Amino acid sequence: MVSATLPPFIAALQHGEPVEIPVGPRPLPLFLDMLHAETASSPERRAAALAGLRAYQQAPRGGGRKHAPARFRKGTARVRDYAHRGATGRPVLVVPSLINPPHVLDLLPDRSLLRWLTEQGHRPFLLDWGTPRPDKTLDIDAHVERILLPLIAKFSQPPVLVGYCLGGTMALAAAALTKVAGLAMVAAPWRFTGLRAAARTDIAQLWNSARPFCERIGLVPMEVLQSGFWRLDPARTISKYEDFARVEPGSAAFHLFVAMEDWANAGAPLPFAAGKQLFEDFIARDCPGTGAWSLSGRNISPTALDCPAIDFVSRNDRIVPAATAANLADRRDLGAGHVGMIVGSNAQTQLWKPLSDWLNALPEPR
């Protein structure tokens, strides 16, 4: 079993030791610890996983990513416009998680939900949360109240919200507080007791170790967040590198894996207050799922929405298990994983087209 103590990367930072940030995975010391634990009884598996790791680290990368133009701004956040020039349809604001960069929704030219929605005649926008400054007051509630709601208000007509992962949880809160044309939750957690008990225990131990350092710097580094994700399914974290060792270099599958892992190992830190609320109020206490979450003096409940709403839930999601879903009245169960439903080979069939069809069926604006 992987230790749930403070990751070596963060421990080194706390003691003022020099730290070299590797290509990935981040944090590499914890990854190697997990790799050795998961392959302890199989030298063959260990060799394959190390070969896959080496291939990933040495894979050629292209140039920097070109962002879609920013239409609206609020602090460090940007609303990026993916619609065709002159498009006049109903705006669709896609709200990603605070964790990991938003570009998983526009990962590669042929694996881009946003660009595909544009091709189908929709008018999509992407909320880019940006890079936060150290902040002990900007919790998840404040992200909704001080960033998301003001950006929604900038649209000339109420947008449809499409929230992915924690972005879906936050989008539901926004939809409960302001007028929107619809809400689609995609792999979004609501009942956090649906996480495995062992995983919640490990994450709690990780947070208890990391919290003093995070509070001191006002941020929760990506390494802490990544460590929490890995504890949800350490076996899968290692086995995918074993599989990658057998992928043909330069193939489409090779480039997709590298792009996905680069995305998973990137991302800005969280403001301390947001991390604290995520770990303590959401994962530990399950405030959303128990009806104890309130914003702006209003209880946030999936049953109180007054807009069309749909819940896309994965039956085999290891990060956001189906048991965590809000269970909206219109629930669609998918057979793809947490990231696979967005960029996998069957994403267009399983998620993109059903989402587009649902958007097309929404009532016309009054």
One Martini backbone bead per residue (centre of mass of N, CA, C, O) as a GRO file, in nm:
protein
  366
    1MET     BB    1   0.097   0.035   0.021
    2VAL     BB    2   0.064   0.360  -0.002
    3SER     BB    3   0.169   0.625   0.139
    4ALA     BB    4  -0.005   0.908   0.319
    5THR     BB    5   0.212   1.087   0.331
    6LEU     BB    6   0.413   1.323   0.260
    7PRO     BB    7   0.537   1.418  -0.012
    8PRO     BB    8   0.861   1.458  -0.098
    9PHE     BB    9   0.832   1.724  -0.247
   10ILE     BB   10   0.700   1.883  -0.008
   11ALA     BB   11   0.905   1.815   0.209
   12ALA     BB   12   1.140   1.958   0.070
   13LEU     BB   13   1.018   2.240   0.068
   14GLN     BB   14   0.983   2.275   0.377
   15HIS     BB   15   1.319   2.234   0.412
   16GLY     BB   16   1.464   2.393   0.167
   17GLU     BB   17   1.505   2.209  -0.066
   18PRO     BB   18   1.609   2.125  -0.360
   19VAL     BB   19   1.394   2.117  -0.659
   20GLU     BB   20   1.325   1.901  -0.930
   21ILE     BB   21   1.124   1.926  -1.203
   22PRO     BB   22   0.984   1.697  -1.380
   23VAL     BB   23   0.821   1.594  -1.649
   24GLY     BB   24   0.714   1.316  -1.532
   25PRO     BB   25   0.536   1.252  -1.303
   26ARG     BB   26   0.337   1.434  -1.065
   27PRO     BB   27   0.513   1.317  -0.829
   28LEU     BB   28   0.776   1.117  -0.887
   29PRO     BB   29   0.839   0.980  -0.614
   30LEU     BB   30   0.552   0.866  -0.573
   31PHE     BB   31   0.532   0.707  -0.832
   32LEU     BB   32   0.773   0.517  -0.770
   33ASP     BB   33   0.651   0.404  -0.515
   34MET     BB   34   0.402   0.282  -0.653
   35LEU     BB   35   0.543   0.108  -0.860
   36HIS     BB   36   0.690  -0.078  -0.656
   37ALA     BB   37   0.435  -0.175  -0.508
   38GLU     BB   38   0.266  -0.286  -0.763
   39THR     BB   39   0.550  -0.466  -0.867
   40ALA     BB   40   0.682  -0.653  -0.643
   41SER     BB   41   0.590  -0.951  -0.786
   42SER     BB   42   0.690  -0.815  -1.085
   43PRO     BB   43   0.952  -0.762  -1.289
   44GLU     BB   44   0.805  -0.733  -1.560
   45ARG     BB   45   0.616  -0.500  -1.487
   46ARG     BB   46   0.832  -0.303  -1.398
   47ALA     BB   47   0.982  -0.286  -1.668
   48ALA     BB   48   0.740  -0.186  -1.832
   49ALA     BB   49   0.677   0.072  -1.671
   50LEU     BB   50   0.961   0.199  -1.711
   51ALA     BB   51   0.945   0.203  -2.018
   52GLY     BB   52   0.695   0.385  -2.035
   53LEU     BB   53   0.814   0.622  -1.881
   54ARG     BB   54   1.050   0.676  -2.072
   55ALA     BB   55   0.879   0.726  -2.328
   56TYR     BB   56   0.726   0.968  -2.217
   57GLN     BB   57   0.967   1.156  -2.137
   58GLN     BB   58   1.098   1.128  -2.451
   59ALA     BB   59   0.881   1.255  -2.594
   60PRO     BB   60   0.784   1.448  -2.834
   61ARG     BB   61   0.719   1.797  -2.855
   62GLY     BB   62   0.558   2.062  -2.925
   63GLY     BB   63   0.441   2.347  -2.915
   64GLY     BB   64   0.257   2.578  -2.807
   65ARG     BB   65  -0.046   2.677  -2.705
   66LYS     BB   66  -0.339   2.798  -2.864
   67HIS     BB   67  -0.563   3.027  -2.776
   68ALA     BB   68  -0.855   3.127  -2.746
   69PRO     BB   69  -1.029   3.393  -2.737
   70ALA     BB   70  -1.104   3.649  -2.519
   71ARG     BB   71  -1.420   3.778  -2.413
   72PHE     BB   72  -1.392   3.745  -2.099
   73ARG     BB   73  -1.324   3.895  -1.765
   74LYS     BB   74  -1.202   3.773  -1.426
   75GLY     BB   75  -0.932   3.839  -1.337
   76THR     BB   76  -0.773   3.537  -1.422
   77ALA     BB   77  -1.017   3.488  -1.584
   78ARG     BB   78  -1.149   3.324  -1.889
   79VAL     BB   79  -1.351   3.358  -2.182
   80ARG     BB   80  -1.351   3.134  -2.445
   81ASP     BB   81  -1.392   3.154  -2.801
   82TYR     BB   82  -1.529   2.889  -3.031
   83ALA     BB   83  -1.685   3.039  -3.223
   84HIS     BB   84  -1.795   3.148  -3.496
   85ARG     BB   85  -1.792   3.407  -3.674
   86GLY     BB   86  -2.112   3.547  -3.609
   87ALA     BB   87  -2.243   3.386  -3.410
   88THR     BB   88  -2.604   3.347  -3.266
   89GLY     BB   89  -2.640   3.145  -3.070
   90ARG     BB   90  -2.658   2.978  -2.800
   91PRO     BB   91  -2.478   2.984  -2.525
   92VAL     BB   92  -2.195   2.769  -2.420
   93LEU     BB   93  -2.074   2.707  -2.098
   94VAL     BB   94  -1.769   2.569  -2.010
   95VAL     BB   95  -1.694   2.401  -1.695
   96PRO     BB   96  -1.422   2.333  -1.539
   97SER     BB   97  -1.205   2.237  -1.341
   98LEU     BB   98  -0.971   2.346  -1.103
   99ILE     BB   99  -0.838   2.083  -1.196
  100ASN     BB  100  -0.654   2.117  -1.421
  101PRO     BB  101  -0.660   2.194  -1.728
  102PRO     BB  102  -0.899   2.290  -1.980
  103HIS     BB  103  -0.772   2.142  -2.253
  104VAL     BB  104  -0.927   1.865  -2.258
  105LEU     BB  105  -1.159   2.011  -2.441
  106ASP     BB  106  -0.879   2.074  -2.640
  107LEU     BB  107  -0.644   1.864  -2.704
  108LEU     BB  108  -0.702   1.787  -3.012
  109PRO     BB  109  -0.815   1.820  -3.323
  110ASP     BB  110  -0.962   1.512  -3.285
  111ARG     BB  111  -1.000   1.593  -2.945
  112SER     BB  112  -1.261   1.821  -2.953
  113LEU     BB  113  -1.542   1.924  -2.815
  114LEU     BB  114  -1.556   2.225  -2.890
  115ARG     BB  115  -1.507   2.204  -3.202
  116TRP     BB  116  -1.739   2.009  -3.253
  117LEU     BB  117  -1.971   2.189  -3.158
  118THR     BB  118  -1.922   2.403  -3.370
  119GLU     BB  119  -1.975   2.211  -3.618
  120GLN     BB  120  -2.288   2.172  -3.505
  121GLY     BB  121  -2.378   2.493  -3.437
  122HIS     BB  122  -2.259   2.588  -3.190
  123ARG     BB  123  -2.174   2.822  -2.894
  124PRO     BB  124  -1.879   2.793  -2.752
  125PHE     BB  125  -1.742   2.822  -2.419
  126LEU     BB  126  -1.445   2.874  -2.210
  127LEU     BB  127  -1.344   2.831  -1.887
  128ASP     BB  128  -1.056   3.000  -1.761
  129TRP     BB  129  -0.916   3.022  -1.446
  130GLY     BB  130  -0.623   3.022  -1.428
  131THR     BB  131  -0.374   3.173  -1.217
  132PRO     BB  132  -0.339   3.181  -0.897
  133ARG     BB  133  -0.313   3.345  -0.611
  134PRO     BB  134  -0.246   3.381  -0.309
  135ASP     BB  135  -0.531   3.247  -0.111
  136LYS     BB  136  -0.756   3.248   0.192
  137THR     BB  137  -1.065   3.318   0.042
  138LEU     BB  138  -1.072   3.142  -0.234
  139ASP     BB  139  -1.309   2.948  -0.262
  140ILE     BB  140  -1.552   2.778  -0.411
  141ASP     BB  141  -1.770   2.981  -0.355
  142ALA     BB  142  -1.607   3.227  -0.472
  143HIS     BB  143  -1.590   3.120  -0.759
  144VAL     BB  144  -1.892   3.144  -0.803
  145GLU     BB  145  -1.957   3.442  -0.695
  146ARG     BB  146  -1.682   3.607  -0.819
  147ILE     BB  147  -1.679   3.459  -1.119
  148LEU     BB  148  -1.909   3.294  -1.254
  149LEU     BB  149  -2.154   3.485  -1.223
  150PRO     BB  150  -2.031   3.740  -1.365
  151LEU     BB  151  -1.982   3.592  -1.638
  152ILE     BB  152  -2.273   3.516  -1.699
  153ALA     BB  153  -2.373   3.823  -1.699
  154LYS     BB  154  -2.219   3.900  -1.978
  155PHE     BB  155  -2.434   3.778  -2.125
  156SER     BB  156  -2.707   3.851  -2.332
  157GLN     BB  157  -2.778   3.552  -2.259
  158PRO     BB  158  -2.852   3.275  -2.118
  159PRO     BB  159  -2.665   3.012  -2.059
  160VAL     BB  160  -2.533   2.712  -2.101
  161LEU     BB  161  -2.425   2.465  -1.875
  162VAL     BB  162  -2.105   2.281  -1.883
  163GLY     BB  163  -1.996   2.049  -1.640
  164TYR     BB  164  -1.673   1.933  -1.537
  165CYS     BB  165  -1.662   1.781  -1.275
  166LEU     BB  166  -1.623   2.021  -1.051
  167GLY     BB  167  -1.761   2.213  -1.256
  168GLY     BB  168  -2.042   2.081  -1.217
  169THR     BB  169  -2.085   2.150  -0.924
  170MET     BB  170  -2.059   2.461  -0.973
  171ALA     BB  171  -2.280   2.486  -1.190
  172LEU     BB  172  -2.514   2.408  -1.010
  173ALA     BB  173  -2.487   2.644  -0.819
  174ALA     BB  174  -2.531   2.863  -1.034
  175ALA     BB  175  -2.815   2.757  -1.128
  176ALA     BB  176  -2.939   2.819  -0.833
  177LEU     BB  177  -2.865   3.155  -0.853
  178THR     BB  178  -2.926   3.168  -1.171
  179LYS     BB  179  -3.002   3.229  -1.492
  180VAL     BB  180  -3.042   2.950  -1.712
  181ALA     BB  181  -3.087   2.734  -1.999
  182GLY     BB  182  -2.895   2.511  -1.867
  183LEU     BB  183  -2.776   2.175  -1.745
  184ALA     BB  184  -2.459   1.998  -1.770
  185MET     BB  185  -2.337   1.704  -1.631
  186VAL     BB  186  -1.986   1.582  -1.621
  187ALA     BB  187  -1.848   1.390  -1.412
  188ALA     BB  188  -2.000   1.490  -1.139
  189PRO     BB  189  -1.972   1.556  -0.812
  190TRP     BB  190  -2.187   1.520  -0.501
  191ARG     BB  191  -2.157   1.236  -0.353
  192PHE     BB  192  -1.873   1.180  -0.162
  193THR     BB  193  -1.949   0.898  -0.033
  194GLY     BB  194  -1.894   0.745  -0.316
  195LEU     BB  195  -1.631   0.712  -0.227
  196ARG     BB  196  -1.399   0.535  -0.121
  197ALA     BB  197  -1.309   0.488   0.200
  198ALA     BB  198  -1.001   0.453   0.158
  199ALA     BB  199  -0.961   0.707  -0.011
  200ARG     BB  200  -1.063   0.912   0.200
  201THR     BB  201  -0.850   0.843   0.410
  202ASP     BB  202  -0.597   0.905   0.245
  203ILE     BB  203  -0.672   1.200   0.179
  204ALA     BB  204  -0.686   1.298   0.472
  205GLN     BB  205  -0.387   1.238   0.538
  206LEU     BB  206  -0.266   1.415   0.324
  207TRP     BB  207  -0.393   1.685   0.420
  208ASN     BB  208  -0.277   1.687   0.707
  209SER     BB  209   0.018   1.710   0.600
  210ALA     BB  210  -0.015   1.961   0.387
  211ARG     BB  211  -0.163   2.205   0.517
  212PRO     BB  212   0.054   2.384   0.658
  213PHE     BB  213   0.203   2.457   0.396
  214CYS     BB  214  -0.037   2.566   0.232
  215GLU     BB  215  -0.113   2.791   0.430
  216ARG     BB  216   0.157   2.945   0.418
  217ILE     BB  217   0.135   2.993   0.084
  218GLY     BB  218  -0.182   2.991  -0.023
  219LEU     BB  219  -0.147   2.695  -0.152
  220VAL     BB  220  -0.216   2.406  -0.372
  221PRO     BB  221  -0.031   2.201  -0.509
  222MET     BB  222  -0.037   1.977  -0.761
  223GLU     BB  223   0.102   1.745  -0.605
  224VAL     BB  224  -0.126   1.707  -0.401
  225LEU     BB  225  -0.359   1.651  -0.594
  226GLN     BB  226  -0.232   1.414  -0.745
  227SER     BB  227  -0.201   1.230  -0.500
  228GLY     BB  228  -0.504   1.202  -0.455
  229PHE     BB  229  -0.578   1.071  -0.724
  230TRP     BB  230  -0.391   0.819  -0.707
  231ARG     BB  231  -0.544   0.698  -0.451
  232LEU     BB  232  -0.797   0.598  -0.612
  233ASP     BB  233  -0.587   0.434  -0.845
  234PRO     BB  234  -0.286   0.294  -0.848
  235ALA     BB  235  -0.299   0.061  -1.051
  236ARG     BB  236  -0.377   0.233  -1.302
  237THR     BB  237  -0.140   0.432  -1.295
  238ILE     BB  238   0.063   0.197  -1.377
  239SER     BB  239  -0.063   0.021  -1.610
  240LYS     BB  240  -0.057   0.242  -1.836
  241TYR     BB  241   0.257   0.221  -1.866
  242GLU     BB  242   0.271  -0.065  -1.951
  243ASP     BB  243   0.102  -0.027  -2.209
  244PHE     BB  244   0.281   0.201  -2.341
  245ALA     BB  245   0.531   0.016  -2.405
  246ARG     BB  246   0.346  -0.113  -2.663
  247VAL     BB  247   0.341   0.145  -2.816
  248GLU     BB  248   0.372   0.300  -3.107
  249PRO     BB  249   0.581   0.517  -3.208
  250GLY     BB  250   0.397   0.790  -3.352
  251SER     BB  251   0.127   0.723  -3.300
  252ALA     BB  252  -0.184   0.813  -3.215
  253ALA     BB  253  -0.174   0.675  -2.935
  254PHE     BB  254   0.088   0.805  -2.845
  255HIS     BB  255  -0.001   1.108  -2.862
  256LEU     BB  256  -0.244   1.083  -2.674
  257PHE     BB  257  -0.103   0.995  -2.418
  258VAL     BB  258   0.085   1.238  -2.391
  259ALA     BB  259  -0.136   1.453  -2.381
  260MET     BB  260  -0.286   1.341  -2.133
  261GLU     BB  261  -0.042   1.341  -1.933
  262ASP     BB  262   0.032   1.636  -1.957
  263TRP     BB  263  -0.235   1.731  -1.847
  264ALA     BB  264  -0.237   1.566  -1.572
  265ASN     BB  265   0.062   1.712  -1.495
  266ALA     BB  266  -0.082   1.974  -1.490
  267GLY     BB  267  -0.134   2.282  -1.340
  268ALA     BB  268  -0.258   2.474  -1.114
  269PRO     BB  269  -0.299   2.585  -0.828
  270LEU     BB  270  -0.471   2.620  -0.537
  271PRO     BB  271  -0.630   2.783  -0.337
  272PHE     BB  272  -0.641   2.720  -0.015
  273ALA     BB  273  -0.951   2.749   0.031
  274ALA     BB  274  -1.032   2.546  -0.191
  275GLY     BB  275  -0.884   2.300  -0.080
  276LYS     BB  276  -1.016   2.296   0.197
  277GLN     BB  277  -1.308   2.256   0.097
  278LEU     BB  278  -1.263   2.001  -0.061
  279PHE     BB  279  -1.141   1.818   0.169
  280GLU     BB  280  -1.345   1.893   0.413
  281ASP     BB  281  -1.646   1.958   0.294
  282PHE     BB  282  -1.660   1.742   0.069
  283ILE     BB  283  -1.500   1.472   0.118
  284ALA     BB  284  -1.543   1.447   0.432
  285ARG     BB  285  -1.858   1.583   0.470
  286ASP     BB  286  -2.055   1.610   0.230
  287CYS     BB  287  -2.226   1.876   0.180
  288PRO     BB  288  -2.378   1.834  -0.082
  289GLY     BB  289  -2.505   1.539  -0.026
  290THR     BB  290  -2.640   1.648   0.267
  291GLY     BB  291  -2.746   1.960   0.232
  292ALA     BB  292  -2.497   2.173   0.352
  293TRP     BB  293  -2.493   2.358   0.100
  294SER     BB  294  -2.428   2.716   0.090
  295LEU     BB  295  -2.520   3.016  -0.100
  296SER     BB  296  -2.621   3.323  -0.054
  297GLY     BB  297  -2.840   3.190   0.154
  298ARG     BB  298  -2.855   2.916  -0.022
  299ASN     BB  299  -2.955   2.616  -0.095
  300ILE     BB  300  -2.790   2.342  -0.258
  301SER     BB  301  -2.998   2.172  -0.503
  302PRO     BB  302  -3.097   1.952  -0.749
  303THR     BB  303  -3.418   1.988  -0.686
  304ALA     BB  304  -3.412   2.329  -0.736
  305LEU     BB  305  -3.417   2.338  -1.029
  306ASP     BB  306  -3.534   2.568  -1.318
  307CYS     BB  307  -3.390   2.385  -1.536
  308PRO     BB  308  -3.263   2.215  -1.765
  309ALA     BB  309  -3.132   1.876  -1.693
  310ILE     BB  310  -2.819   1.682  -1.699
  311ASP     BB  311  -2.659   1.348  -1.639
  312PHE     BB  312  -2.332   1.241  -1.696
  313VAL     BB  313  -2.246   0.895  -1.632
  314SER     BB  314  -2.002   0.679  -1.518
  315ARG     BB  315  -1.961   0.331  -1.461
  316ASN     BB  316  -1.607   0.350  -1.483
  317ASP     BB  317  -1.526   0.568  -1.271
  318ARG     BB  318  -1.244   0.629  -1.057
  319ILE     BB  319  -1.273   0.934  -0.972
  320VAL     BB  320  -1.601   0.953  -1.046
  321PRO     BB  321  -1.820   0.778  -0.930
  322ALA     BB  322  -2.147   0.696  -0.971
  323ALA     BB  323  -2.210   0.733  -0.656
  324THR     BB  324  -2.162   1.066  -0.681
  325ALA     BB  325  -2.405   1.144  -0.814
  326ALA     BB  326  -2.692   1.353  -0.841
  327ASN     BB  327  -2.935   1.229  -0.992
  328LEU     BB  328  -3.085   1.328  -1.215
  329ALA     BB  329  -3.362   1.273  -1.390
  330ASP     BB  330  -3.157   1.314  -1.631
  331ARG     BB  331  -2.985   1.015  -1.691
  332ARG     BB  332  -2.663   0.919  -1.836
  333ASP     BB  333  -2.505   0.623  -1.905
  334LEU     BB  334  -2.164   0.537  -1.934
  335GLY     BB  335  -1.867   0.343  -2.078
  336ALA     BB  336  -1.669   0.567  -1.979
  337GLY     BB  337  -1.430   0.740  -1.855
  338HIS     BB  338  -1.338   1.035  -1.727
  339VAL     BB  339  -1.158   1.101  -1.991
  340GLY     BB  340  -1.276   0.924  -2.221
  341MET     BB  341  -1.549   1.090  -2.254
  342ILE     BB  342  -1.377   1.332  -2.390
  343VAL     BB  343  -1.111   1.168  -2.568
  344GLY     BB  344  -1.198   0.913  -2.666
  345SER     BB  345  -1.284   0.695  -2.921
  346ASN     BB  346  -1.607   0.712  -2.797
  347ALA     BB  347  -1.694   1.009  -2.732
  348GLN     BB  348  -1.885   1.091  -2.960
  349THR     BB  349  -2.099   0.869  -2.900
  350GLN     BB  350  -2.132   0.892  -2.580
  351LEU     BB  351  -2.128   1.232  -2.556
  352TRP     BB  352  -2.129   1.447  -2.780
  353LYS     BB  353  -2.400   1.377  -2.923
  354PRO     BB  354  -2.593   1.376  -2.680
  355LEU     BB  355  -2.531   1.669  -2.606
  356SER     BB  356  -2.617   1.797  -2.873
  357ASP     BB  357  -2.908   1.693  -2.870
  358TRP     BB  358  -2.986   1.834  -2.606
  359LEU     BB  359  -2.932   2.122  -2.701
  360ASN     BB  360  -3.136   2.111  -2.943
  361ALA     BB  361  -3.394   2.047  -2.737
  362LEU     BB  362  -3.408   2.309  -2.629
  363PRO     BB  363  -3.564   2.571  -2.560
  364GLU     BB  364  -3.640   2.857  -2.673
  365PRO     BB  365  -3.583   3.165  -2.631
  366ARG     BB  366  -3.783   3.436  -2.487
   0.00000   0.00000   0.00000
